[in-house]
């Protein structure tokens, strides 16, 4: 799994766990709703500073936004198998 998709999925997961809509998160974080939407879809490559600011707005560690979850690990294994074939 590429890092953009991983970060996007983690941001979305944490945002939903906090009960925030994208609009609410945009207000809290200072980023536009359009940017957050693109980020969550894995179409943005956030800087280290952006990751830190997003984590602060979500009240989590920036590490949580880049840590693979179970689903990411499974996708990564499938991807490697396809590459070997």
PyMOL Python script that loads the backbone (N, CA, C, O; Angstrom):
from pymol import cmd

cmd.read_pdbstr("""\
ATOM      1  N   UNK A   1       0.850  -1.182   0.000  1.00  0.00           N
ATOM      2  CA  UNK A   1       0.000   0.000   0.000  1.00  0.00           C
ATOM      3  C   UNK A   1       0.885   1.231   0.000  1.00  0.00           C
ATOM      4  O   UNK A   1       1.883   1.289   0.719  1.00  0.00           O
ATOM      5  N   UNK A   2       0.526   2.191  -0.789  1.00  0.00           N
ATOM      6  CA  UNK A   2       1.348   3.394  -0.794  1.00  0.00           C
ATOM      7  C   UNK A   2       0.990   4.294   0.397  1.00  0.00           C
ATOM      8  O   UNK A   2      -0.097   4.204   0.968  1.00  0.00           O
ATOM      9  N   UNK A   3       1.929   5.147   0.741  1.00  0.00           N
ATOM     10  CA  UNK A   3       1.804   5.979   1.940  1.00  0.00           C
ATOM     11  C   UNK A   3       0.629   6.946   1.845  1.00  0.00           C
ATOM     12  O   UNK A   3      -0.031   7.206   2.851  1.00  0.00           O
ATOM     13  N   UNK A   4       0.354   7.483   0.663  1.00  0.00           N
ATOM     14  CA  UNK A   4      -0.775   8.412   0.525  1.00  0.00           C
ATOM     15  C   UNK A   4      -2.087   7.748   0.897  1.00  0.00           C
ATOM     16  O   UNK A   4      -2.895   8.319   1.629  1.00  0.00           O
ATOM     17  N   UNK A   5      -2.297   6.538   0.390  1.00  0.00           N
ATOM     18  CA  UNK A   5      -3.541   5.816   0.695  1.00  0.00           C
ATOM     19  C   UNK A   5      -3.610   5.454   2.174  1.00  0.00           C
ATOM     20  O   UNK A   5      -4.671   5.540   2.793  1.00  0.00           O
ATOM     21  N   UNK A   6      -2.473   5.050   2.737  1.00  0.00           N
ATOM     22  CA  UNK A   6      -2.436   4.682   4.153  1.00  0.00           C
ATOM     23  C   UNK A   6      -2.789   5.882   5.032  1.00  0.00           C
ATOM     24  O   UNK A   6      -3.631   5.772   5.923  1.00  0.00           O
ATOM     25  N   UNK A   7      -2.156   7.014   4.786  1.00  0.00           N
ATOM     26  CA  UNK A   7      -2.428   8.220   5.577  1.00  0.00           C
ATOM     27  C   UNK A   7      -3.887   8.630   5.399  1.00  0.00           C
ATOM     28  O   UNK A   7      -4.563   8.956   6.375  1.00  0.00           O
ATOM     29  N   UNK A   8      -4.367   8.617   4.177  1.00  0.00           N
ATOM     30  CA  UNK A   8      -5.763   8.991   3.927  1.00  0.00           C
ATOM     31  C   UNK A   8      -6.742   8.114   4.673  1.00  0.00           C
ATOM     32  O   UNK A   8      -7.702   8.602   5.270  1.00  0.00           O
ATOM     33  N   UNK A   9      -6.496   6.823   4.637  1.00  0.00           N
ATOM     34  CA  UNK A   9      -7.391   5.901   5.343  1.00  0.00           C
ATOM     35  C   UNK A   9      -7.334   6.135   6.850  1.00  0.00           C
ATOM     36  O   UNK A   9      -8.364   6.106   7.525  1.00  0.00           O
ATOM     37  N   UNK A  10      -6.135   6.367   7.375  1.00  0.00           N
ATOM     38  CA  UNK A  10      -6.004   6.596   8.813  1.00  0.00           C
ATOM     39  C   UNK A  10      -6.663   7.905   9.247  1.00  0.00           C
ATOM     40  O   UNK A  10      -7.314   7.958  10.290  1.00  0.00           O
ATOM     41  N   UNK A  11      -6.496   8.957   8.448  1.00  0.00           N
ATOM     42  CA  UNK A  11      -7.135  10.232   8.776  1.00  0.00           C
ATOM     43  C   UNK A  11      -8.651  10.049   8.799  1.00  0.00           C
ATOM     44  O   UNK A  11      -9.320  10.508   9.725  1.00  0.00           O
ATOM     45  N   UNK A  12      -9.183   9.390   7.799  1.00  0.00           N
ATOM     46  CA  UNK A  12     -10.633   9.164   7.732  1.00  0.00           C
ATOM     47  C   UNK A  12     -11.114   8.344   8.919  1.00  0.00           C
ATOM     48  O   UNK A  12     -12.120   8.686   9.541  1.00  0.00           O
ATOM     49  N   UNK A  13     -10.405   7.264   9.241  1.00  0.00           N
ATOM     50  CA  UNK A  13     -10.788   6.398  10.358  1.00  0.00           C
ATOM     51  C   UNK A  13     -10.832   7.181  11.666  1.00  0.00           C
ATOM     52  O   UNK A  13     -11.810   7.104  12.410  1.00  0.00           O
ATOM     53  N   UNK A  14      -9.773   7.930  11.943  1.00  0.00           N
ATOM     54  CA  UNK A  14      -9.713   8.685  13.192  1.00  0.00           C
ATOM     55  C   UNK A  14     -10.780   9.778  13.214  1.00  0.00           C
ATOM     56  O   UNK A  14     -11.431   9.990  14.237  1.00  0.00           O
ATOM     57  N   UNK A  15     -10.959  10.469  12.092  1.00  0.00           N
ATOM     58  CA  UNK A  15     -11.988  11.512  12.016  1.00  0.00           C
ATOM     59  C   UNK A  15     -13.360  10.943  12.345  1.00  0.00           C
ATOM     60  O   UNK A  15     -14.120  11.539  13.109  1.00  0.00           O
ATOM     61  N   UNK A  16     -13.675   9.787  11.765  1.00  0.00           N
ATOM     62  CA  UNK A  16     -14.973   9.160  12.027  1.00  0.00           C
ATOM     63  C   UNK A  16     -15.082   8.675  13.469  1.00  0.00           C
ATOM     64  O   UNK A  16     -16.145   8.779  14.081  1.00  0.00           O
ATOM     65  N   UNK A  17     -13.983   8.143  14.014  1.00  0.00           N
ATOM     66  CA  UNK A  17     -13.985   7.724  15.424  1.00  0.00           C
ATOM     67  C   UNK A  17     -14.286   8.907  16.346  1.00  0.00           C
ATOM     68  O   UNK A  17     -14.914   8.741  17.392  1.00  0.00           O
ATOM     69  N   UNK A  18     -13.838  10.095  15.955  1.00  0.00           N
ATOM     70  CA  UNK A  18     -14.068  11.309  16.745  1.00  0.00           C
ATOM     71  C   UNK A  18     -15.449  11.902  16.474  1.00  0.00           C
ATOM     72  O   UNK A  18     -15.850  12.872  17.118  1.00  0.00           O
ATOM     73  N   UNK A  19     -16.172  11.319  15.522  1.00  0.00           N
ATOM     74  CA  UNK A  19     -17.517  11.784  15.213  1.00  0.00           C
ATOM     75  C   UNK A  19     -17.557  13.091  14.448  1.00  0.00           C
ATOM     76  O   UNK A  19     -18.515  13.855  14.568  1.00  0.00           O
ATOM     77  N   UNK A  20     -16.518  13.355  13.657  1.00  0.00           N
ATOM     78  CA  UNK A  20     -16.438  14.606  12.902  1.00  0.00           C
ATOM     79  C   UNK A  20     -16.785  14.393  11.434  1.00  0.00           C
ATOM     80  O   UNK A  20     -16.382  13.401  10.826  1.00  0.00           O
ATOM     81  N   UNK A  21     -17.532  15.331  10.877  1.00  0.00           N
ATOM     82  CA  UNK A  21     -17.717  15.346   9.429  1.00  0.00           C
ATOM     83  C   UNK A  21     -16.471  15.999   8.822  1.00  0.00           C
ATOM     84  O   UNK A  21     -15.663  16.591   9.538  1.00  0.00           O
ATOM     85  N   UNK A  22     -16.325  15.887   7.520  1.00  0.00           N
ATOM     86  CA  UNK A  22     -15.201  16.567   6.873  1.00  0.00           C
ATOM     87  C   UNK A  22     -15.289  18.074   7.079  1.00  0.00           C
ATOM     88  O   UNK A  22     -14.268  18.736   7.268  1.00  0.00           O
ATOM     89  N   UNK A  23     -16.489  18.612   7.045  1.00  0.00           N
ATOM     90  CA  UNK A  23     -16.664  20.051   7.242  1.00  0.00           C
ATOM     91  C   UNK A  23     -16.235  20.472   8.646  1.00  0.00           C
ATOM     92  O   UNK A  23     -15.555  21.484   8.817  1.00  0.00           O
ATOM     93  N   UNK A  24     -16.635  19.693   9.643  1.00  0.00           N
ATOM     94  CA  UNK A  24     -16.240  20.001  11.021  1.00  0.00           C
ATOM     95  C   UNK A  24     -14.733  19.893  11.185  1.00  0.00           C
ATOM     96  O   UNK A  24     -14.101  20.728  11.833  1.00  0.00           O
ATOM     97  N   UNK A  25     -14.172  18.858  10.590  1.00  0.00           N
ATOM     98  CA  UNK A  25     -12.720  18.671  10.673  1.00  0.00           C
ATOM     99  C   UNK A  25     -11.989  19.808   9.965  1.00  0.00           C
ATOM    100  O   UNK A  25     -10.933  20.251  10.417  1.00  0.00           O
ATOM    101  N   UNK A  26     -12.547  20.270   8.871  1.00  0.00           N
ATOM    102  CA  UNK A  26     -11.956  21.410   8.154  1.00  0.00           C
ATOM    103  C   UNK A  26     -11.925  22.641   9.065  1.00  0.00           C
ATOM    104  O   UNK A  26     -10.925  23.357   9.111  1.00  0.00           O
ATOM    105  N   UNK A  27     -13.005  22.879   9.777  1.00  0.00           N
ATOM    106  CA  UNK A  27     -13.058  24.018  10.692  1.00  0.00           C
ATOM    107  C   UNK A  27     -12.016  23.897  11.802  1.00  0.00           C
ATOM    108  O   UNK A  27     -11.353  24.874  12.150  1.00  0.00           O
ATOM    109  N   UNK A  28     -11.879  22.710  12.347  1.00  0.00           N
ATOM    110  CA  UNK A  28     -10.939  22.478  13.456  1.00  0.00           C
ATOM    111  C   UNK A  28      -9.489  22.528  12.983  1.00  0.00           C
ATOM    112  O   UNK A  28      -8.623  23.077  13.664  1.00  0.00           O
ATOM    113  N   UNK A  29      -9.233  21.951  11.812  1.00  0.00           N
ATOM    114  CA  UNK A  29      -7.850  21.793  11.348  1.00  0.00           C
ATOM    115  C   UNK A  29      -7.310  23.006  10.590  1.00  0.00           C
ATOM    116  O   UNK A  29      -6.101  23.240  10.561  1.00  0.00           O
ATOM    117  N   UNK A  30      -8.212  23.774   9.979  1.00  0.00           N
ATOM    118  CA  UNK A  30      -7.770  24.894   9.157  1.00  0.00           C
ATOM    119  C   UNK A  30      -7.508  24.520   7.707  1.00  0.00           C
ATOM    120  O   UNK A  30      -7.160  25.383   6.902  1.00  0.00           O
ATOM    121  N   UNK A  31      -7.671  23.250   7.364  1.00  0.00           N
ATOM    122  CA  UNK A  31      -7.532  22.800   5.980  1.00  0.00           C
ATOM    123  C   UNK A  31      -8.905  22.820   5.325  1.00  0.00           C
ATOM    124  O   UNK A  31      -9.917  22.664   6.009  1.00  0.00           O
ATOM    125  N   UNK A  32      -8.954  23.007   4.021  1.00  0.00           N
ATOM    126  CA  UNK A  32     -10.243  23.034   3.332  1.00  0.00           C
ATOM    127  C   UNK A  32     -10.862  21.642   3.276  1.00  0.00           C
ATOM    128  O   UNK A  32     -10.165  20.629   3.338  1.00  0.00           O
ATOM    129  N   UNK A  33     -12.167  21.618   3.160  1.00  0.00           N
ATOM    130  CA  UNK A  33     -12.874  20.343   3.041  1.00  0.00           C
ATOM    131  C   UNK A  33     -12.447  19.627   1.769  1.00  0.00           C
ATOM    132  O   UNK A  33     -12.350  18.400   1.753  1.00  0.00           O
ATOM    133  N   UNK A  34     -12.190  20.377   0.704  1.00  0.00           N
ATOM    134  CA  UNK A  34     -11.746  19.778  -0.557  1.00  0.00           C
ATOM    135  C   UNK A  34     -10.386  19.104  -0.390  1.00  0.00           C
ATOM    136  O   UNK A  34     -10.164  18.008  -0.904  1.00  0.00           O
ATOM    137  N   UNK A  35      -9.474  19.768   0.333  1.00  0.00           N
ATOM    138  CA  UNK A  35      -8.160  19.178   0.574  1.00  0.00           C
ATOM    139  C   UNK A  35      -8.301  17.896   1.380  1.00  0.00           C
ATOM    140  O   UNK A  35      -7.691  16.879   1.049  1.00  0.00           O
ATOM    141  N   UNK A  36      -9.110  17.942   2.443  1.00  0.00           N
ATOM    142  CA  UNK A  36      -9.290  16.762   3.297  1.00  0.00           C
ATOM    143  C   UNK A  36      -9.921  15.603   2.531  1.00  0.00           C
ATOM    144  O   UNK A  36      -9.554  14.445   2.727  1.00  0.00           O
ATOM    145  N   UNK A  37     -10.865  15.924   1.663  1.00  0.00           N
ATOM    146  CA  UNK A  37     -11.485  14.887   0.841  1.00  0.00           C
ATOM    147  C   UNK A  37     -10.446  14.221  -0.053  1.00  0.00           C
ATOM    148  O   UNK A  37     -10.394  12.994  -0.140  1.00  0.00           O
ATOM    149  N   UNK A  38      -9.630  15.014  -0.709  1.00  0.00           N
ATOM    150  CA  UNK A  38      -8.575  14.464  -1.570  1.00  0.00           C
ATOM    151  C   UNK A  38      -7.565  13.661  -0.764  1.00  0.00           C
ATOM    152  O   UNK A  38      -7.100  12.610  -1.207  1.00  0.00           O
ATOM    153  N   UNK A  39      -7.233  14.155   0.409  1.00  0.00           N
ATOM    154  CA  UNK A  39      -6.292  13.451   1.279  1.00  0.00           C
ATOM    155  C   UNK A  39      -6.847  12.083   1.673  1.00  0.00           C
ATOM    156  O   UNK A  39      -6.147  11.074   1.580  1.00  0.00           O
ATOM    157  N   UNK A  40      -8.094  12.053   2.108  1.00  0.00           N
ATOM    158  CA  UNK A  40      -8.711  10.796   2.538  1.00  0.00           C
ATOM    159  C   UNK A  40      -8.842   9.794   1.402  1.00  0.00           C
ATOM    160  O   UNK A  40      -8.873   8.588   1.646  1.00  0.00           O
ATOM    161  N   UNK A  41      -8.918  10.265   0.179  1.00  0.00           N
ATOM    162  CA  UNK A  41      -8.991   9.369  -0.981  1.00  0.00           C
ATOM    163  C   UNK A  41      -7.613   8.963  -1.487  1.00  0.00           C
ATOM    164  O   UNK A  41      -7.500   8.261  -2.492  1.00  0.00           O
ATOM    165  N   UNK A  42      -6.561   9.404  -0.792  1.00  0.00           N
ATOM    166  CA  UNK A  42      -5.212   9.021  -1.172  1.00  0.00           C
ATOM    167  C   UNK A  42      -4.670   9.771  -2.368  1.00  0.00           C
ATOM    168  O   UNK A  42      -3.755   9.293  -3.039  1.00  0.00           O
ATOM    169  N   UNK A  43      -5.222  10.939  -2.643  1.00  0.00           N
ATOM    170  CA  UNK A  43      -4.788  11.707  -3.811  1.00  0.00           C
ATOM    171  C   UNK A  43      -3.862  12.860  -3.464  1.00  0.00           C
ATOM    172  O   UNK A  43      -3.408  13.587  -4.347  1.00  0.00           O
ATOM    173  N   UNK A  44      -3.586  13.024  -2.185  1.00  0.00           N
ATOM    174  CA  UNK A  44      -2.672  14.082  -1.726  1.00  0.00           C
ATOM    175  C   UNK A  44      -1.496  13.452  -1.016  1.00  0.00           C
ATOM    176  O   UNK A  44      -1.619  12.400  -0.390  1.00  0.00           O
ATOM    177  N   UNK A  45      -0.371  14.096  -1.120  1.00  0.00           N
ATOM    178  CA  UNK A  45       0.846  13.639  -0.457  1.00  0.00           C
ATOM    179  C   UNK A  45       1.213  14.691   0.600  1.00  0.00           C
ATOM    180  O   UNK A  45       1.947  15.635   0.308  1.00  0.00           O
ATOM    181  N   UNK A  46       0.701  14.524   1.826  1.00  0.00           N
ATOM    182  CA  UNK A  46       0.903  15.570   2.833  1.00  0.00           C
ATOM    183  C   UNK A  46       2.359  15.660   3.283  1.00  0.00           C
ATOM    184  O   UNK A  46       3.086  14.667   3.315  1.00  0.00           O
ATOM    185  N   UNK A  47       2.755  16.868   3.624  1.00  0.00           N
ATOM    186  CA  UNK A  47       4.098  17.077   4.165  1.00  0.00           C
ATOM    187  C   UNK A  47       4.131  16.606   5.615  1.00  0.00           C
ATOM    188  O   UNK A  47       3.092  16.311   6.207  1.00  0.00           O
ATOM    189  N   UNK A  48       5.314  16.540   6.170  1.00  0.00           N
ATOM    190  CA  UNK A  48       5.471  16.165   7.573  1.00  0.00           C
ATOM    191  C   UNK A  48       4.756  17.188   8.460  1.00  0.00           C
ATOM    192  O   UNK A  48       4.108  16.820   9.440  1.00  0.00           O
ATOM    193  N   UNK A  49       4.875  18.446   8.121  1.00  0.00           N
ATOM    194  CA  UNK A  49       4.221  19.504   8.893  1.00  0.00           C
ATOM    195  C   UNK A  49       2.702  19.337   8.831  1.00  0.00           C
ATOM    196  O   UNK A  49       2.020  19.481   9.846  1.00  0.00           O
ATOM    197  N   UNK A  50       2.172  19.034   7.645  1.00  0.00           N
ATOM    198  CA  UNK A  50       0.734  18.820   7.500  1.00  0.00           C
ATOM    199  C   UNK A  50       0.278  17.630   8.333  1.00  0.00           C
ATOM    200  O   UNK A  50      -0.753  17.704   9.001  1.00  0.00           O
ATOM    201  N   UNK A  51       1.033  16.535   8.301  1.00  0.00           N
ATOM    202  CA  UNK A  51       0.685  15.368   9.123  1.00  0.00           C
ATOM    203  C   UNK A  51       0.612  15.748  10.598  1.00  0.00           C
ATOM    204  O   UNK A  51      -0.313  15.351  11.307  1.00  0.00           O
ATOM    205  N   UNK A  52       1.582  16.507  11.043  1.00  0.00           N
ATOM    206  CA  UNK A  52       1.615  16.933  12.438  1.00  0.00           C
ATOM    207  C   UNK A  52       0.391  17.794  12.766  1.00  0.00           C
ATOM    208  O   UNK A  52      -0.240  17.598  13.805  1.00  0.00           O
ATOM    209  N   UNK A  53       0.055  18.735  11.898  1.00  0.00           N
ATOM    210  CA  UNK A  53      -1.094  19.608  12.132  1.00  0.00           C
ATOM    211  C   UNK A  53      -2.417  18.838  12.111  1.00  0.00           C
ATOM    212  O   UNK A  53      -3.313  19.117  12.906  1.00  0.00           O
ATOM    213  N   UNK A  54      -2.533  17.879  11.207  1.00  0.00           N
ATOM    214  CA  UNK A  54      -3.736  17.038  11.168  1.00  0.00           C
ATOM    215  C   UNK A  54      -3.863  16.223  12.450  1.00  0.00           C
ATOM    216  O   UNK A  54      -4.947  16.113  13.022  1.00  0.00           O
ATOM    217  N   UNK A  55      -2.752  15.658  12.893  1.00  0.00           N
ATOM    218  CA  UNK A  55      -2.756  14.867  14.126  1.00  0.00           C
ATOM    219  C   UNK A  55      -3.146  15.736  15.319  1.00  0.00           C
ATOM    220  O   UNK A  55      -3.922  15.306  16.172  1.00  0.00           O
ATOM    221  N   UNK A  56      -2.617  16.946  15.380  1.00  0.00           N
ATOM    222  CA  UNK A  56      -2.969  17.865  16.463  1.00  0.00           C
ATOM    223  C   UNK A  56      -4.473  18.153  16.452  1.00  0.00           C
ATOM    224  O   UNK A  56      -5.116  18.152  17.502  1.00  0.00           O
ATOM    225  N   UNK A  57      -5.024  18.396  15.274  1.00  0.00           N
ATOM    226  CA  UNK A  57      -6.455  18.693  15.155  1.00  0.00           C
ATOM    227  C   UNK A  57      -7.317  17.499  15.557  1.00  0.00           C
ATOM    228  O   UNK A  57      -8.431  17.668  16.052  1.00  0.00           O
ATOM    229  N   UNK A  58      -6.791  16.287  15.340  1.00  0.00           N
ATOM    230  CA  UNK A  58      -7.522  15.069  15.713  1.00  0.00           C
ATOM    231  C   UNK A  58      -7.197  14.603  17.133  1.00  0.00           C
ATOM    232  O   UNK A  58      -7.788  13.640  17.623  1.00  0.00           O
ATOM    233  N   UNK A  59      -6.263  15.281  17.786  1.00  0.00           N
ATOM    234  CA  UNK A  59      -5.833  14.935  19.154  1.00  0.00           C
ATOM    235  C   UNK A  59      -5.277  13.513  19.223  1.00  0.00           C
ATOM    236  O   UNK A  59      -5.591  12.752  20.138  1.00  0.00           O
ATOM    237  N   UNK A  60      -4.436  13.167  18.226  1.00  0.00           N
ATOM    238  CA  UNK A  60      -3.743  11.882  18.215  1.00  0.00           C
ATOM    239  C   UNK A  60      -2.279  12.137  17.883  1.00  0.00           C
ATOM    240  O   UNK A  60      -1.903  13.240  17.486  1.00  0.00           O
ATOM    241  N   UNK A  61      -1.467  11.113  18.048  1.00  0.00           N
ATOM    242  CA  UNK A  61      -0.064  11.201  17.655  1.00  0.00           C
ATOM    243  C   UNK A  61       0.049  11.154  16.133  1.00  0.00           C
ATOM    244  O   UNK A  61      -0.717  10.457  15.467  1.00  0.00           O
ATOM    245  N   UNK A  62       0.997  11.891  15.598  1.00  0.00           N
ATOM    246  CA  UNK A  62       1.229  11.841  14.146  1.00  0.00           C
ATOM    247  C   UNK A  62       1.624  10.427  13.703  1.00  0.00           C
ATOM    248  O   UNK A  62       1.414  10.047  12.551  1.00  0.00           O
ATOM    249  N   UNK A  63       2.188   9.668  14.618  1.00  0.00           N
ATOM    250  CA  UNK A  63       2.563   8.268  14.321  1.00  0.00           C
ATOM    251  C   UNK A  63       1.327   7.450  13.946  1.00  0.00           C
ATOM    252  O   UNK A  63       1.393   6.577  13.081  1.00  0.00           O
ATOM    253  N   UNK A  64       0.209   7.733  14.596  1.00  0.00           N
ATOM    254  CA  UNK A  64      -1.019   6.988  14.303  1.00  0.00           C
ATOM    255  C   UNK A  64      -1.483   7.170  12.864  1.00  0.00           C
ATOM    256  O   UNK A  64      -2.146   6.297  12.305  1.00  0.00           O
ATOM    257  N   UNK A  65      -1.137   8.291  12.273  1.00  0.00           N
ATOM    258  CA  UNK A  65      -1.564   8.556  10.899  1.00  0.00           C
ATOM    259  C   UNK A  65      -0.711   7.850   9.851  1.00  0.00           C
ATOM    260  O   UNK A  65      -1.103   7.773   8.687  1.00  0.00           O
ATOM    261  N   UNK A  66       0.444   7.337  10.246  1.00  0.00           N
ATOM    262  CA  UNK A  66       1.313   6.651   9.287  1.00  0.00           C
ATOM    263  C   UNK A  66       1.521   5.177   9.620  1.00  0.00           C
ATOM    264  O   UNK A  66       2.279   4.488   8.938  1.00  0.00           O
ATOM    265  N   UNK A  67       0.856   4.694  10.659  1.00  0.00           N
ATOM    266  CA  UNK A  67       1.015   3.299  11.076  1.00  0.00           C
ATOM    267  C   UNK A  67       0.044   2.412  10.315  1.00  0.00           C
ATOM    268  O   UNK A  67      -1.160   2.668  10.322  1.00  0.00           O
ATOM    269  N   UNK A  68       0.550   1.368   9.654  1.00  0.00           N
ATOM    270  CA  UNK A  68      -0.343   0.449   8.935  1.00  0.00           C
ATOM    271  C   UNK A  68      -1.282  -0.266   9.900  1.00  0.00           C
ATOM    272  O   UNK A  68      -0.896  -0.624  11.012  1.00  0.00           O
ATOM    273  N   UNK A  69      -2.509  -0.465   9.461  1.00  0.00           N
ATOM    274  CA  UNK A  69      -3.468  -1.242  10.231  1.00  0.00           C
ATOM    275  C   UNK A  69      -3.554  -2.644   9.637  1.00  0.00           C
ATOM    276  O   UNK A  69      -2.848  -2.964   8.680  1.00  0.00           O
ATOM    277  N   UNK A  70      -4.407  -3.466  10.200  1.00  0.00           N
ATOM    278  CA  UNK A  70      -4.560  -4.850   9.728  1.00  0.00           C
ATOM    279  C   UNK A  70      -4.925  -4.899   8.243  1.00  0.00           C
ATOM    280  O   UNK A  70      -4.362  -5.694   7.491  1.00  0.00           O
ATOM    281  N   UNK A  71      -5.855  -4.061   7.826  1.00  0.00           N
ATOM    282  CA  UNK A  71      -6.304  -4.064   6.435  1.00  0.00           C
ATOM    283  C   UNK A  71      -5.174  -3.672   5.484  1.00  0.00           C
ATOM    284  O   UNK A  71      -5.048  -4.243   4.400  1.00  0.00           O
ATOM    285  N   UNK A  72      -4.365  -2.713   5.881  1.00  0.00           N
ATOM    286  CA  UNK A  72      -3.242  -2.290   5.049  1.00  0.00           C
ATOM    287  C   UNK A  72      -2.234  -3.422   4.897  1.00  0.00           C
ATOM    288  O   UNK A  72      -1.670  -3.615   3.820  1.00  0.00           O
ATOM    289  N   UNK A  73      -2.007  -4.166   5.966  1.00  0.00           N
ATOM    290  CA  UNK A  73      -1.070  -5.290   5.911  1.00  0.00           C
ATOM    291  C   UNK A  73      -1.562  -6.367   4.951  1.00  0.00           C
ATOM    292  O   UNK A  73      -0.777  -6.933   4.190  1.00  0.00           O
ATOM    293  N   UNK A  74      -2.854  -6.648   4.988  1.00  0.00           N
ATOM    294  CA  UNK A  74      -3.433  -7.652   4.090  1.00  0.00           C
ATOM    295  C   UNK A  74      -3.312  -7.193   2.640  1.00  0.00           C
ATOM    296  O   UNK A  74      -2.930  -7.979   1.774  1.00  0.00           O
ATOM    297  N   UNK A  75      -3.638  -5.912   2.364  1.00  0.00           N
ATOM    298  CA  UNK A  75      -3.532  -5.380   0.997  1.00  0.00           C
ATOM    299  C   UNK A  75      -2.091  -5.429   0.501  1.00  0.00           C
ATOM    300  O   UNK A  75      -1.840  -5.737  -0.664  1.00  0.00           O
ATOM    301  N   UNK A  76      -1.156  -5.126   1.381  1.00  0.00           N
ATOM    302  CA  UNK A  76       0.258  -5.144   1.017  1.00  0.00           C
ATOM    303  C   UNK A  76       0.695  -6.553   0.624  1.00  0.00           C
ATOM    304  O   UNK A  76       1.426  -6.724  -0.352  1.00  0.00           O
ATOM    305  N   UNK A  77       0.258  -7.556   1.370  1.00  0.00           N
ATOM    306  CA  UNK A  77       0.603  -8.946   1.050  1.00  0.00           C
ATOM    307  C   UNK A  77       0.017  -9.360  -0.293  1.00  0.00           C
ATOM    308  O   UNK A  77       0.685 -10.017  -1.090  1.00  0.00           O
ATOM    309  N   UNK A  78      -1.234  -8.974  -0.543  1.00  0.00           N
ATOM    310  CA  UNK A  78      -1.871  -9.305  -1.828  1.00  0.00           C
ATOM    311  C   UNK A  78      -1.116  -8.644  -2.976  1.00  0.00           C
ATOM    312  O   UNK A  78      -0.895  -9.261  -4.019  1.00  0.00           O
ATOM    313  N   UNK A  79      -0.730  -7.410  -2.783  1.00  0.00           N
ATOM    314  CA  UNK A  79      -0.002  -6.675  -3.811  1.00  0.00           C
ATOM    315  C   UNK A  79       1.327  -7.342  -4.127  1.00  0.00           C
ATOM    316  O   UNK A  79       1.706  -7.453  -5.293  1.00  0.00           O
ATOM    317  N   UNK A  80       2.030  -7.784  -3.104  1.00  0.00           N
ATOM    318  CA  UNK A  80       3.315  -8.465  -3.324  1.00  0.00           C
ATOM    319  C   UNK A  80       3.126  -9.773  -4.080  1.00  0.00           C
ATOM    320  O   UNK A  80       3.947 -10.123  -4.928  1.00  0.00           O
ATOM    321  N   UNK A  81       2.044 -10.506  -3.778  1.00  0.00           N
ATOM    322  CA  UNK A  81       1.779 -11.761  -4.483  1.00  0.00           C
ATOM    323  C   UNK A  81       1.529 -11.508  -5.952  1.00  0.00           C
ATOM    324  O   UNK A  81       2.030 -12.247  -6.800  1.00  0.00           O
ATOM    325  N   UNK A  82       0.754 -10.464  -6.275  1.00  0.00           N
ATOM    326  CA  UNK A  82       0.466 -10.144  -7.667  1.00  0.00           C
ATOM    327  C   UNK A  82       1.744  -9.765  -8.408  1.00  0.00           C
ATOM    328  O   UNK A  82       1.908 -10.109  -9.579  1.00  0.00           O
ATOM    329  N   UNK A  83       2.634  -9.070  -7.744  1.00  0.00           N
ATOM    330  CA  UNK A  83       3.888  -8.644  -8.357  1.00  0.00           C
ATOM    331  C   UNK A  83       4.764  -9.847  -8.689  1.00  0.00           C
ATOM    332  O   UNK A  83       5.439  -9.850  -9.718  1.00  0.00           O
ATOM    333  N   UNK A  84       4.765 -10.856  -7.844  1.00  0.00           N
ATOM    334  CA  UNK A  84       5.600 -12.042  -8.047  1.00  0.00           C
ATOM    335  C   UNK A  84       5.098 -12.906  -9.195  1.00  0.00           C
ATOM    336  O   UNK A  84       5.882 -13.628  -9.812  1.00  0.00           O
ATOM    337  N   UNK A  85       3.799 -12.842  -9.492  1.00  0.00           N
ATOM    338  CA  UNK A  85       3.216 -13.714 -10.531  1.00  0.00           C
ATOM    339  C   UNK A  85       3.561 -13.272 -11.910  1.00  0.00           C
ATOM    340  O   UNK A  85       3.146 -13.903 -12.882  1.00  0.00           O
TER     341      UNK A  85
END
""", "prot")
cmd.dss("prot")
cmd.show_as("cartoon", "prot")
cmd.util.cbc("prot")
cmd.orient("prot")
